[in-house]
Amino acid sequence: MIFGKLKLSQTSGLLTCLLAVTLLNGCTIPHSGPSFSDIRKSGDQGNKSPIPLVIVDSAVTDILNGSVEHSTFYDAFGNVKPDVYRVNYGDSVELYIWESAPALLFGSRGFDVEDFTVTSQKLPTQVVEEDGKISVPFVGMISVVGKTVRQVEKDILAALGNKANNPQVLVQITNRPAAQITVIGDVNSSKNIFLTPKGENILDAIALSAGVTQSFNKIMLSLSRNGRTVNMPLERVIQNPEQNIYLNAKDVLVVMYQPWSYTMMGASGKNQEFNFEATGINLIEALARAGGINDSMADPRGVFVFRFEDQKVYDSLLELSSDSAERSSADIEKMSEVSDVNRKTVTAQNKRPVIYQVDFEQPESFFRSQNFMIKNGDVIFVASASGYELSKFLRMLGLIVNPALSWGNTINRMTD
């Protein structure tokens, strides 16, 4: 048999060949993503990469947090209860008039000095048209726009004073299109809501719309008033009663379900997509939800966040890099060239790709990361340590060497 002529020395030579082949093919070791050095080289301005690498520090977090609208409902609009309602164009008005006996104008029977019955009369509903007036029998047209209900009653009583016997007047506004708010979005019943003298606040409006259709901690509220719009999470409004402000006429409240998420990849506890609340989470919280950094696999220097930024934020980051004292004039020139290339690497929403790096070997990074807020669609990648890549190589090598040794031992036993 040919195997019978194979000696131990020849088996050792075979193992050497297998080792050489394995070493030559070491570059084909499976990866969960780019290595730490690959990403650093990609973001190196000297390579004129279209995607800059930004080291996260306090100046970077200031730029990112400064680009976010931090106004609250209370800060933007205050919490003033609407003024007493005044009659407006398009309102529907109902009049009730009472006259003591003997009724002179609204009585249904002839005059009788012994008749002490109080006569009442409900007039047909009238809509306040563009002249701002309503019609009152035996009085004529009376201006009502801009007046309170009590002022309208007083004017009608004064006009009837010399014509009716001790008249009494009640005015009701049954439809007030100018005193309504609009609630739309992810509520069970989008509608126009008429404001009452009580005053309706934000949570009242949501309740009158039959509540939200999704979990409250994933709902964002958008309130528009007088050309200004402010967004706040519903959860924050519930937790802080100060933000549950009174609504004013013509306010538009949009209730938006925000299924925000980020994706975790690389040497972390879990590789998957994670949802987060409308109140937002920071980088430390995002890593914790994924089981943290795997200490047996990860390079703590290589935590990267891949994100598309608005043009304004992107330009601010480039300006910060240019102003850095650590950069030479040549570096700044290369940075400008990278910027020109990057302008061609944009999304349909005119956003620019940026890679952020956080070095968790530096203790202060744990503080900075608490100010680095995660955005919807972010990809967080934890690079593997070079030592872990070596251990993977050795494990793969063991899969080849162990069967080869077993095979060699079998051949030697056959030849003995």
MARMARTOR-234425 format. One record per residue (C-alpha): residue number from 1; x, y, z. Coordinates in Angstrom, 3 decimals, decimal comma, padded with zeros to 6 digits, always signed. Layout:
+-----+----------+----------+----------+
:   i :        x :        y :        z :
+-----+----------+----------+----------+
: NUM :        X :        Y :        Z :
...
+-----+----------+----------+----------+
END
This chain:
+-----+----------+----------+----------+
:   i :        x :        y :        z :
+-----+----------+----------+----------+
:   1 : +000,000 : +000,000 : +000,000 :
:   2 : +001,213 : +003,503 : -000,800 :
:   3 : +000,288 : +004,673 : +002,698 :
:   4 : +002,510 : +002,006 : +004,112 :
:   5 : +005,611 : +003,782 : +002,805 :
:   6 : +004,759 : +007,108 : +004,546 :
:   7 : +006,967 : +007,596 : +007,636 :
:   8 : +006,654 : +010,026 : +010,574 :
:   9 : +009,215 : +012,414 : +009,058 :
:  10 : +007,140 : +012,560 : +005,908 :
:  11 : +004,035 : +013,249 : +008,013 :
:  12 : +005,819 : +016,202 : +009,617 :
:  13 : +006,614 : +017,536 : +006,172 :
:  14 : +002,976 : +017,232 : +005,229 :
:  15 : +001,928 : +019,231 : +008,304 :
:  16 : +004,475 : +021,921 : +007,395 :
:  17 : +002,908 : +022,207 : +003,962 :
:  18 : -000,545 : +022,456 : +005,479 :
:  19 : +000,672 : +025,211 : +007,807 :
:  20 : +002,165 : +027,147 : +004,911 :
:  21 : -001,035 : +026,872 : +002,896 :
:  22 : -003,072 : +027,989 : +005,886 :
:  23 : -000,803 : +030,993 : +006,536 :
:  24 : -000,997 : +032,005 : +002,902 :
:  25 : -004,760 : +031,905 : +003,123 :
:  26 : -004,943 : +033,693 : +006,488 :
:  27 : -006,495 : +036,742 : +004,837 :
:  28 : -009,650 : +034,739 : +004,163 :
:  29 : -010,549 : +034,427 : +007,851 :
:  30 : -014,251 : +035,307 : +008,230 :
:  31 : -015,001 : +038,779 : +009,624 :
:  32 : -018,152 : +040,308 : +011,094 :
:  33 : -017,208 : +043,599 : +009,448 :
:  34 : -014,205 : +045,853 : +008,742 :
:  35 : -011,308 : +045,787 : +011,163 :
:  36 : -010,344 : +048,692 : +013,383 :
:  37 : -007,438 : +049,592 : +011,098 :
:  38 : -009,611 : +049,320 : +007,963 :
:  39 : -012,069 : +051,884 : +009,287 :
:  40 : -009,283 : +054,195 : +010,459 :
:  41 : -007,692 : +054,022 : +007,021 :
:  42 : -011,058 : +054,656 : +005,377 :
:  43 : -011,471 : +057,830 : +007,388 :
:  44 : -007,870 : +058,964 : +006,909 :
:  45 : -007,988 : +062,302 : +005,113 :
:  46 : -004,755 : +061,411 : +003,359 :
:  47 : -006,638 : +058,693 : +001,492 :
:  48 : -009,190 : +061,247 : +000,301 :
:  49 : -011,966 : +059,006 : +001,538 :
:  50 : -015,484 : +060,191 : +000,701 :
:  51 : -016,502 : +059,403 : +004,301 :
:  52 : -014,692 : +061,342 : +007,048 :
:  53 : -013,875 : +059,802 : +010,423 :
:  54 : -014,753 : +062,040 : +013,374 :
:  55 : -013,285 : +061,384 : +016,815 :
:  56 : -016,022 : +062,037 : +019,376 :
:  57 : -015,096 : +064,643 : +021,963 :
:  58 : -016,954 : +067,367 : +023,839 :
:  59 : -016,737 : +069,766 : +020,889 :
:  60 : -018,349 : +067,186 : +018,581 :
:  61 : -021,192 : +066,430 : +021,014 :
:  62 : -021,792 : +070,175 : +021,391 :
:  63 : -022,242 : +070,485 : +017,619 :
:  64 : -024,535 : +067,471 : +017,423 :
:  65 : -026,694 : +068,466 : +020,390 :
:  66 : -026,772 : +072,093 : +019,286 :
:  67 : -028,335 : +071,063 : +015,972 :
:  68 : -031,332 : +069,511 : +017,758 :
:  69 : -034,437 : +071,557 : +018,514 :
:  70 : -034,625 : +071,638 : +022,322 :
:  71 : -037,626 : +073,958 : +022,693 :
:  72 : -040,436 : +072,629 : +024,825 :
:  73 : -044,128 : +073,420 : +024,528 :
:  74 : -043,984 : +075,586 : +027,626 :
:  75 : -040,859 : +077,460 : +026,512 :
:  76 : -042,246 : +078,110 : +023,037 :
:  77 : -045,894 : +078,883 : +023,762 :
:  78 : -046,274 : +079,402 : +027,499 :
:  79 : -049,372 : +078,116 : +029,269 :
:  80 : -051,939 : +080,902 : +029,045 :
:  81 : -055,582 : +079,910 : +029,128 :
:  82 : -057,433 : +081,311 : +026,112 :
:  83 : -059,376 : +084,520 : +026,702 :
:  84 : -063,140 : +084,517 : +027,098 :
:  85 : -064,565 : +083,578 : +023,735 :
:  86 : -065,859 : +086,363 : +021,519 :
:  87 : -068,354 : +085,854 : +018,750 :
:  88 : -066,699 : +085,392 : +015,377 :
:  89 : -067,692 : +085,078 : +011,754 :
:  90 : -069,309 : +081,733 : +010,933 :
:  91 : -070,549 : +081,104 : +014,480 :
:  92 : -074,054 : +079,701 : +014,963 :
:  93 : -076,093 : +081,761 : +017,429 :
:  94 : -079,320 : +080,843 : +019,239 :
:  95 : -081,502 : +083,444 : +021,010 :
:  96 : -083,979 : +082,816 : +023,830 :
:  97 : -086,199 : +085,742 : +024,852 :
:  98 : -088,537 : +085,823 : +027,856 :
:  99 : -091,141 : +088,465 : +028,481 :
: 100 : -093,135 : +089,019 : +031,654 :
: 101 : -096,911 : +089,224 : +031,594 :
: 102 : -098,579 : +090,949 : +030,089 :
: 103 : -096,382 : +090,168 : +027,082 :
: 104 : -096,311 : +093,047 : +024,632 :
: 105 : -094,163 : +091,581 : +021,815 :
: 106 : -093,940 : +087,817 : +022,126 :
: 107 : -097,277 : +086,937 : +023,721 :
: 108 : -099,523 : +084,411 : +021,958 :
: 109 : -102,797 : +085,689 : +023,454 :
: 110 : -104,545 : +089,004 : +023,729 :
: 111 : -103,842 : +091,447 : +026,525 :
: 112 : -105,184 : +090,373 : +029,954 :
: 113 : -104,277 : +092,254 : +033,129 :
: 114 : -104,771 : +089,084 : +035,190 :
: 115 : -102,452 : +087,003 : +033,015 :
: 116 : -099,186 : +086,508 : +034,882 :
: 117 : -097,737 : +083,826 : +032,580 :
: 118 : -094,134 : +084,362 : +031,480 :
: 119 : -093,810 : +084,071 : +027,723 :
: 120 : -090,661 : +082,611 : +026,139 :
: 121 : -089,559 : +082,549 : +022,530 :
: 122 : -086,720 : +080,619 : +020,901 :
: 123 : -085,570 : +082,220 : +017,683 :
: 124 : -084,225 : +080,207 : +014,738 :
: 125 : -080,459 : +079,562 : +014,705 :
: 126 : -078,543 : +082,235 : +012,848 :
: 127 : -075,073 : +082,092 : +011,327 :
: 128 : -072,949 : +085,205 : +011,709 :
: 129 : -072,170 : +086,226 : +008,169 :
: 130 : -069,585 : +088,584 : +006,753 :
: 131 : -071,396 : +091,710 : +007,975 :
: 132 : -070,889 : +090,471 : +011,566 :
: 133 : -074,547 : +090,914 : +012,535 :
: 134 : -077,605 : +088,897 : +013,573 :
: 135 : -081,283 : +089,804 : +013,327 :
: 136 : -083,486 : +090,334 : +016,418 :
: 137 : -087,241 : +090,706 : +015,977 :
: 138 : -088,567 : +094,255 : +016,685 :
: 139 : -084,952 : +095,431 : +016,969 :
: 140 : -083,312 : +094,757 : +013,625 :
: 141 : -079,667 : +093,971 : +012,923 :
: 142 : -077,238 : +093,934 : +015,853 :
: 143 : -073,453 : +093,676 : +015,535 :
: 144 : -072,065 : +090,717 : +017,484 :
: 145 : -068,574 : +089,957 : +016,119 :
: 146 : -065,856 : +090,637 : +018,676 :
: 147 : -068,265 : +090,698 : +021,601 :
: 148 : -068,678 : +088,207 : +024,414 :
: 149 : -071,984 : +086,398 : +024,901 :
: 150 : -072,766 : +088,596 : +027,907 :
: 151 : -072,131 : +091,763 : +025,902 :
: 152 : -074,492 : +090,565 : +023,135 :
: 153 : -077,200 : +089,801 : +025,723 :
: 154 : -076,782 : +093,257 : +027,238 :
: 155 : -077,089 : +094,949 : +023,810 :
: 156 : -080,283 : +093,047 : +022,954 :
: 157 : -081,841 : +093,838 : +026,333 :
: 158 : -081,088 : +097,514 : +025,873 :
: 159 : -082,711 : +097,472 : +022,409 :
: 160 : -085,851 : +095,717 : +023,740 :
: 161 : -086,153 : +097,778 : +026,885 :
: 162 : -088,787 : +100,232 : +025,609 :
: 163 : -090,617 : +097,676 : +023,472 :
: 164 : -091,053 : +094,554 : +025,613 :
: 165 : -092,350 : +094,042 : +029,134 :
: 166 : -089,395 : +093,287 : +031,393 :
: 167 : -087,532 : +091,157 : +028,764 :
: 168 : -084,857 : +088,590 : +029,570 :
: 169 : -082,368 : +087,322 : +026,955 :
: 170 : -080,130 : +084,265 : +026,732 :
: 171 : -077,557 : +083,895 : +023,925 :
: 172 : -075,873 : +080,569 : +023,100 :
: 173 : -073,113 : +079,826 : +020,594 :
: 174 : -073,817 : +076,320 : +019,286 :
: 175 : -071,097 : +076,124 : +016,643 :
: 176 : -067,767 : +077,922 : +016,826 :
: 177 : -065,608 : +077,014 : +013,808 :
: 178 : -063,121 : +079,754 : +014,646 :
: 179 : -062,542 : +078,306 : +018,126 :
: 180 : -061,435 : +074,820 : +017,254 :
: 181 : -058,229 : +072,858 : +017,150 :
: 182 : -057,238 : +070,041 : +014,819 :
: 183 : -055,914 : +066,697 : +016,056 :
: 184 : -054,581 : +064,312 : +013,409 :
: 185 : -052,146 : +061,426 : +013,104 :
: 186 : -051,903 : +058,236 : +015,111 :
: 187 : -055,036 : +058,751 : +017,196 :
: 188 : -058,140 : +056,600 : +017,087 :
: 189 : -060,282 : +059,492 : +015,862 :
: 190 : -058,746 : +062,426 : +014,003 :
: 191 : -061,062 : +065,390 : +014,388 :
: 192 : -061,655 : +069,065 : +014,913 :
: 193 : -062,315 : +069,821 : +018,576 :
: 194 : -064,250 : +072,886 : +019,714 :
: 195 : -062,674 : +074,664 : +022,655 :
: 196 : -064,886 : +075,253 : +025,655 :
: 197 : -064,661 : +077,969 : +028,330 :
: 198 : -063,076 : +075,348 : +030,576 :
: 199 : -059,978 : +075,306 : +028,377 :
: 200 : -058,589 : +072,133 : +026,793 :
: 201 : -054,954 : +071,116 : +027,170 :
: 202 : -052,865 : +068,693 : +025,111 :
: 203 : -053,844 : +065,526 : +026,979 :
: 204 : -057,504 : +066,590 : +026,892 :
: 205 : -057,301 : +066,816 : +023,100 :
: 206 : -055,735 : +063,357 : +022,820 :
: 207 : -058,385 : +061,891 : +025,115 :
: 208 : -061,177 : +063,545 : +023,099 :
: 209 : -059,625 : +061,901 : +020,015 :
: 210 : -060,062 : +058,477 : +021,666 :
: 211 : -056,390 : +058,114 : +022,578 :
: 212 : -053,308 : +057,060 : +020,636 :
: 213 : -053,056 : +053,950 : +018,482 :
: 214 : -049,547 : +052,927 : +019,596 :
: 215 : -047,531 : +052,647 : +022,787 :
: 216 : -047,283 : +056,095 : +024,383 :
: 217 : -043,493 : +055,894 : +024,778 :
: 218 : -043,066 : +055,775 : +020,987 :
: 219 : -045,322 : +058,741 : +020,239 :
: 220 : -043,997 : +062,158 : +019,218 :
: 221 : -046,269 : +065,210 : +019,441 :
: 222 : -045,953 : +068,109 : +017,019 :
: 223 : -047,760 : +071,320 : +017,990 :
: 224 : -048,093 : +074,120 : +015,429 :
: 225 : -049,224 : +077,611 : +016,399 :
: 226 : -048,861 : +080,942 : +014,590 :
: 227 : -046,334 : +079,591 : +012,116 :
: 228 : -044,125 : +077,866 : +014,702 :
: 229 : -043,862 : +074,114 : +015,237 :
: 230 : -042,345 : +072,348 : +018,263 :
: 231 : -041,931 : +068,601 : +018,747 :
: 232 : -041,946 : +066,762 : +022,056 :
: 233 : -042,360 : +063,111 : +023,088 :
: 234 : -045,763 : +062,291 : +024,564 :
: 235 : -044,049 : +060,480 : +027,420 :
: 236 : -042,296 : +063,693 : +028,449 :
: 237 : -045,570 : +065,630 : +028,413 :
: 238 : -047,141 : +062,986 : +030,664 :
: 239 : -044,211 : +063,041 : +033,065 :
: 240 : -043,999 : +066,837 : +033,225 :
: 241 : -047,411 : +068,503 : +033,768 :
: 242 : -045,892 : +071,886 : +032,938 :
: 243 : -045,707 : +070,784 : +029,292 :
: 244 : -049,403 : +069,873 : +029,212 :
: 245 : -050,290 : +073,389 : +028,085 :
: 246 : -053,626 : +074,912 : +027,120 :
: 247 : -054,465 : +074,786 : +023,429 :
: 248 : -055,530 : +077,881 : +021,527 :
: 249 : -057,859 : +078,314 : +018,587 :
: 250 : -056,432 : +077,118 : +015,258 :
: 251 : -053,717 : +075,005 : +016,921 :
: 252 : -052,769 : +071,854 : +015,010 :
: 253 : -051,667 : +068,859 : +017,082 :
: 254 : -050,077 : +066,014 : +015,104 :
: 255 : -049,626 : +062,694 : +016,897 :
: 256 : -046,839 : +060,692 : +015,262 :
: 257 : -045,829 : +057,113 : +015,902 :
: 258 : -042,033 : +056,941 : +015,759 :
: 259 : -040,746 : +053,365 : +015,293 :
: 260 : -037,155 : +054,509 : +015,757 :
: 261 : -034,365 : +051,932 : +015,768 :
: 262 : -030,630 : +051,434 : +015,489 :
: 263 : -028,613 : +048,409 : +014,348 :
: 264 : -025,856 : +046,796 : +016,409 :
: 265 : -023,079 : +044,876 : +014,655 :
: 266 : -019,633 : +043,487 : +015,393 :
: 267 : -018,092 : +042,423 : +018,689 :
: 268 : -021,051 : +043,216 : +020,938 :
: 269 : -023,307 : +041,062 : +023,079 :
: 270 : -026,045 : +040,968 : +020,430 :
: 271 : -026,078 : +041,727 : +016,725 :
: 272 : -029,583 : +042,901 : +015,839 :
: 273 : -031,881 : +045,865 : +015,347 :
: 274 : -033,069 : +047,587 : +018,530 :
: 275 : -036,070 : +049,868 : +018,884 :
: 276 : -035,889 : +052,874 : +021,175 :
: 277 : -038,318 : +055,382 : +022,662 :
: 278 : -039,255 : +058,802 : +021,344 :
: 279 : -037,478 : +060,361 : +024,327 :
: 280 : -034,210 : +059,076 : +022,809 :
: 281 : -031,205 : +057,160 : +024,125 :
: 282 : -027,478 : +057,856 : +024,248 :
: 283 : -024,595 : +055,696 : +023,051 :
: 284 : -023,971 : +054,132 : +026,476 :
: 285 : -027,611 : +053,062 : +026,739 :
: 286 : -027,561 : +051,714 : +023,190 :
: 287 : -024,486 : +049,574 : +023,912 :
: 288 : -026,004 : +048,338 : +027,183 :
: 289 : -029,171 : +047,167 : +025,400 :
: 290 : -026,988 : +045,122 : +023,080 :
: 291 : -025,194 : +043,448 : +025,967 :
: 292 : -022,260 : +045,846 : +025,985 :
: 293 : -018,856 : +045,384 : +024,401 :
: 294 : -017,680 : +041,770 : +024,307 :
: 295 : -014,450 : +041,932 : +026,330 :
: 296 : -013,106 : +038,705 : +024,808 :
: 297 : -013,587 : +039,891 : +021,224 :
: 298 : -013,756 : +043,687 : +020,993 :
: 299 : -011,187 : +046,411 : +020,600 :
: 300 : -012,439 : +049,088 : +023,047 :
: 301 : -010,838 : +051,766 : +020,885 :
: 302 : -012,967 : +050,757 : +017,936 :
: 303 : -016,602 : +051,644 : +018,642 :
: 304 : -017,940 : +053,321 : +015,506 :
: 305 : -021,258 : +054,967 : +014,685 :
: 306 : -022,190 : +055,173 : +010,995 :
: 307 : -024,674 : +057,959 : +010,287 :
: 308 : -026,023 : +060,307 : +007,617 :
: 309 : -025,910 : +063,917 : +008,802 :
: 310 : -027,577 : +067,088 : +007,580 :
: 311 : -025,435 : +069,390 : +005,467 :
: 312 : -025,306 : +072,011 : +008,230 :
: 313 : -023,976 : +069,537 : +010,811 :
: 314 : -021,557 : +068,064 : +008,287 :
: 315 : -020,103 : +071,495 : +007,468 :
: 316 : -019,753 : +072,284 : +011,188 :
: 317 : -017,797 : +069,061 : +011,725 :
: 318 : -015,476 : +069,882 : +008,835 :
: 319 : -014,962 : +073,382 : +010,198 :
: 320 : -014,154 : +071,954 : +013,629 :
: 321 : -011,580 : +069,630 : +012,065 :
: 322 : -010,038 : +072,517 : +010,146 :
: 323 : -009,794 : +074,628 : +013,303 :
: 324 : -008,056 : +071,866 : +015,242 :
: 325 : -004,560 : +072,852 : +016,327 :
: 326 : -003,360 : +069,317 : +015,652 :
: 327 : -003,899 : +069,616 : +011,895 :
: 328 : -001,315 : +071,037 : +009,551 :
: 329 : -002,129 : +073,240 : +006,550 :
: 330 : -001,640 : +070,190 : +004,316 :
: 331 : -004,196 : +068,262 : +006,379 :
: 332 : -006,692 : +071,091 : +006,017 :
: 333 : -006,183 : +071,142 : +002,248 :
: 334 : -006,770 : +067,390 : +002,081 :
: 335 : -009,872 : +067,833 : +004,245 :
: 336 : -011,279 : +070,260 : +001,682 :
: 337 : -010,620 : +067,768 : -001,100 :
: 338 : -012,426 : +065,078 : +000,901 :
: 339 : -015,347 : +067,462 : +001,379 :
: 340 : -015,644 : +067,922 : -002,379 :
: 341 : -015,706 : +064,141 : -002,904 :
: 342 : -018,193 : +063,655 : -000,081 :
: 343 : -020,666 : +066,053 : -001,662 :
: 344 : -021,182 : +063,408 : -004,347 :
: 345 : -021,902 : +060,716 : -001,716 :
: 346 : -025,313 : +061,841 : -000,536 :
: 347 : -028,767 : +060,439 : +000,006 :
: 348 : -031,977 : +061,591 : -001,639 :
: 349 : -032,553 : +063,763 : +001,462 :
: 350 : -029,242 : +065,563 : +000,852 :
: 351 : -027,536 : +063,964 : +003,861 :
: 352 : -023,802 : +063,265 : +004,173 :
: 353 : -022,219 : +060,049 : +005,491 :
: 354 : -020,049 : +060,396 : +008,595 :
: 355 : -018,244 : +057,823 : +010,768 :
: 356 : -017,889 : +058,637 : +014,475 :
: 357 : -015,281 : +056,879 : +016,592 :
: 358 : -015,356 : +056,491 : +020,372 :
: 359 : -012,277 : +055,240 : +022,216 :
: 360 : -013,460 : +053,461 : +025,352 :
: 361 : -009,892 : +052,986 : +026,534 :
: 362 : -010,179 : +056,634 : +027,598 :
: 363 : -012,240 : +057,003 : +030,819 :
: 364 : -013,685 : +060,342 : +029,717 :
: 365 : -015,334 : +058,609 : +026,763 :
: 366 : -017,907 : +057,143 : +029,141 :
: 367 : -018,998 : +060,693 : +029,999 :
: 368 : -018,912 : +061,914 : +026,400 :
: 369 : -020,965 : +058,947 : +025,260 :
: 370 : -023,770 : +059,953 : +027,601 :
: 371 : -024,062 : +063,181 : +025,584 :
: 372 : -023,847 : +061,397 : +022,226 :
: 373 : -027,481 : +060,755 : +021,297 :
: 374 : -028,402 : +057,918 : +018,961 :
: 375 : -030,505 : +058,773 : +015,909 :
: 376 : -032,982 : +056,705 : +013,971 :
: 377 : -031,163 : +054,503 : +011,440 :
: 378 : -027,737 : +054,630 : +013,118 :
: 379 : -025,439 : +051,630 : +012,719 :
: 380 : -023,155 : +050,946 : +015,687 :
: 381 : -020,192 : +048,712 : +014,899 :
: 382 : -017,723 : +047,334 : +017,470 :
: 383 : -014,460 : +046,297 : +015,835 :
: 384 : -012,766 : +043,042 : +016,826 :
: 385 : -009,394 : +043,128 : +018,559 :
: 386 : -006,374 : +041,943 : +016,598 :
: 387 : -005,721 : +039,310 : +019,270 :
: 388 : -009,167 : +037,872 : +018,683 :
: 389 : -008,463 : +037,639 : +014,942 :
: 390 : -005,313 : +035,685 : +015,800 :
: 391 : -007,251 : +033,329 : +018,078 :
: 392 : -009,753 : +032,723 : +015,269 :
: 393 : -006,847 : +031,912 : +012,975 :
: 394 : -005,401 : +029,455 : +015,488 :
: 395 : -008,784 : +027,778 : +015,939 :
: 396 : -009,114 : +027,384 : +012,188 :
: 397 : -005,591 : +026,035 : +012,078 :
: 398 : -006,524 : +023,489 : +014,743 :
: 399 : -009,359 : +022,227 : +012,584 :
: 400 : -006,773 : +021,363 : +009,918 :
: 401 : -003,852 : +020,255 : +012,079 :
: 402 : -005,781 : +017,915 : +014,394 :
: 403 : -007,237 : +015,753 : +011,568 :
: 404 : -003,828 : +015,747 : +009,875 :
: 405 : -002,112 : +014,524 : +013,052 :
: 406 : -004,727 : +011,841 : +013,506 :
: 407 : -004,270 : +010,800 : +009,894 :
: 408 : -000,460 : +010,690 : +010,297 :
: 409 : -000,736 : +008,615 : +013,485 :
: 410 : -003,014 : +006,163 : +011,729 :
: 411 : -000,558 : +005,804 : +008,837 :
: 412 : +002,338 : +005,257 : +011,243 :
: 413 : +000,421 : +002,546 : +013,060 :
: 414 : -000,274 : +000,881 : +009,739 :
: 415 : +003,400 : +000,891 : +008,800 :
: 416 : +004,653 : -000,453 : +012,148 :
+-----+----------+----------+----------+
END
